[in-house]
Amino acid sequence: MPRGVPVQVKAFGIYGFENLEDPRFSGYDVKPTMLFCGDDETAKLIVAELIAACGFEPFDVGGLAQALHLEHMTLLWVRMVRAEGHSPHLVWSALRRPKPGSA
């Protein structure tokens, strides 16, 4: 990236502060997923490391064009928690099935 061009990565915006404060969920064998996006691969690697260090599973959803979709997830979380009364400790998780033929 040319010098002076700002690097943007969107992360840490899909939950309320309650989940950033302590992302551990006892009794579950998966970490909560933190979705992020950006156009600069080097910057995304740094952000992924930060996300992991904070206790989340980093999940790269693509380029910065995906930021609007992350905003929609934020709005959904806010609506569910703040307006509909769901627990603020609600998080998303990425569950993956093994590829057929792999064990």
C-alpha positions as CSV (number, residue, x, y, z in Angstrom):
1,M,0.0,0.0,0.0
2,P,1.4,3.4,-0.9
3,R,2.7,5.5,2.0
4,G,0.1,7.9,3.5
5,V,-2.9,5.8,2.4
6,P,-4.9,4.8,5.5
7,V,-5.4,1.1,6.0
8,Q,-8.8,0.1,7.2
9,V,-10.0,-3.1,8.8
10,K,-13.4,-3.4,10.4
11,A,-13.5,-5.5,13.5
12,F,-14.9,-5.7,17.1
13,G,-18.2,-4.0,16.1
14,I,-20.7,-6.9,16.1
15,Y,-21.2,-7.2,19.8
16,G,-21.8,-5.0,22.8
17,F,-19.2,-4.3,25.4
18,E,-20.4,-7.2,27.6
19,N,-18.8,-9.7,25.2
20,L,-15.6,-7.7,24.7
21,E,-15.2,-7.6,28.4
22,D,-15.1,-11.4,28.8
23,P,-15.6,-13.6,25.7
24,R,-15.3,-16.9,27.6
25,F,-18.4,-19.1,27.7
26,S,-17.9,-22.1,30.0
27,G,-19.5,-25.3,28.9
28,Y,-18.9,-24.7,25.2
29,D,-16.0,-26.2,23.2
30,V,-16.0,-23.3,20.7
31,K,-14.9,-19.7,21.0
32,P,-17.2,-16.9,20.0
33,T,-16.5,-15.7,16.5
34,M,-15.4,-12.2,15.7
35,L,-16.1,-11.3,12.0
36,F,-13.8,-8.8,10.4
37,C,-13.0,-7.5,6.9
38,G,-10.6,-5.3,5.0
39,D,-8.7,-4.9,1.8
40,D,-5.1,-5.0,3.2
41,E,-4.0,-8.6,3.8
42,T,-1.1,-7.6,6.1
43,A,-3.4,-5.4,8.2
44,K,-5.9,-8.2,8.4
45,L,-3.3,-10.7,9.7
46,I,-2.4,-8.2,12.5
47,V,-6.1,-7.8,13.3
48,A,-6.7,-11.5,13.3
49,E,-3.9,-12.0,15.8
50,L,-5.4,-9.3,18.0
51,I,-8.9,-10.9,17.8
52,A,-7.4,-14.3,18.8
53,A,-5.4,-12.7,21.7
54,C,-8.7,-11.2,22.9
55,G,-10.3,-14.7,23.1
56,F,-12.3,-14.8,19.9
57,E,-12.1,-16.9,16.8
58,P,-11.1,-14.6,14.0
59,F,-13.3,-15.0,10.8
60,D,-12.3,-13.0,7.7
61,V,-15.4,-12.3,5.7
62,G,-13.5,-10.6,2.8
63,G,-12.8,-7.1,1.6
64,L,-13.9,-3.9,3.1
65,A,-17.0,-4.0,0.9
66,Q,-18.3,-6.5,3.5
67,A,-18.3,-3.8,6.2
68,L,-21.9,-2.8,5.5
69,H,-23.0,-6.4,6.2
70,L,-21.1,-6.4,9.5
71,E,-23.0,-3.2,10.4
72,H,-26.2,-5.1,9.7
73,M,-25.2,-7.8,12.1
74,T,-24.5,-5.1,14.6
75,L,-28.0,-3.7,14.2
76,L,-29.4,-7.2,14.5
77,W,-27.5,-7.9,17.7
78,V,-28.6,-4.5,19.1
79,R,-32.2,-5.1,18.2
80,M,-32.3,-8.6,19.7
81,V,-30.5,-7.5,22.9
82,R,-31.5,-4.0,23.6
83,A,-35.1,-4.0,22.2
84,E,-36.2,-7.6,22.4
85,G,-34.7,-8.5,25.8
86,H,-32.2,-11.2,24.8
87,S,-29.1,-11.7,26.9
88,P,-26.3,-9.2,26.1
89,H,-24.0,-12.2,26.3
90,L,-25.3,-13.4,22.9
91,V,-22.5,-14.1,20.4
92,W,-22.2,-15.7,17.0
93,S,-20.1,-18.9,16.4
94,A,-18.8,-20.5,13.3
95,L,-19.4,-24.2,13.2
96,R,-17.8,-26.2,10.4
97,R,-18.6,-29.6,9.1
98,P,-15.6,-31.7,8.0
99,K,-15.2,-31.8,4.2
100,P,-16.5,-35.1,2.8
101,G,-13.7,-37.6,2.6
102,S,-11.5,-35.9,5.3
103,A,-11.2,-37.3,8.7
